[in-house]
Amino acid sequence: MGYRHNHRFDMVLHGRLILSDRPDIRVVTRDISLRGASLECLARGVRAHDRAMLVLQAEDDSLLSLTLAGHVAYVRQGVCGLTFDAIDVEDFAELYRLLARSTRHRASIDDEIELGFVPAFRHWALDASPRHL
């Protein structure tokens, strides 16, 4: 996924990659950071630079649900990298909590936020639809 300035967290989350011109694609995260994710993506036709929405959900009782807007950075051998361009403010807070629970180095996450290594903040509820990104 190119060079991410963010710490990557090995984490398995299931979700859907939503592209405007084809059916939703089931994906599984390999790793995730504040600005991107590496996804197992076996569907054909996904191309670098495609705009996409990523909807992630935890399969436990946490009721985690995140929606992130971004673009495909690369596609290689069943794996695609997604760079996050925008995230809802509430979803960002949830992503922060998820990543903070996964490390003893919470300060490094705070440093990334302070340095601006985060996607743009949006309010999906104020937008007609986040798909227009």
C-alpha positions, 0 to 999 in steps of 0.5 A: 500500500505504498508507504503509510506513515501510520503504525499498522495493526494486524487485525482481522475484520470482515467487511464489504468493499463498495465500488460504484460500478460493480456489486459489493465485494466481501473482504477481510482485513490483514492489517489496518491503520488510521489511514489505510488497510490491507485487504484480502480481496479475491474479486476480479476487476478491482483496479488501483485508483478505484474510489471505494467505500469500506464497511467493516463489522466485528463478528463479536459482541462489540457491535463495531461498524465502521464506514471509510471512504478511500481509494484502492492504492494497489492490487496484487495477488488477491490483496488490495491496499485501500487508502482512507480519504475520509471518515465520519467523526463518530467512526473515527472515534470508534477506529481510534478505540479499536486501535488503542485497545490493540497496542500498549503504545497508545501514545504513538496513535496520538502522535499520528493524529497530532501530526495529521496522519489521518483521513479527512473528517466528514459527517455522513449524516450531513451528506446525501450519501458518502458514495459521492466521495 
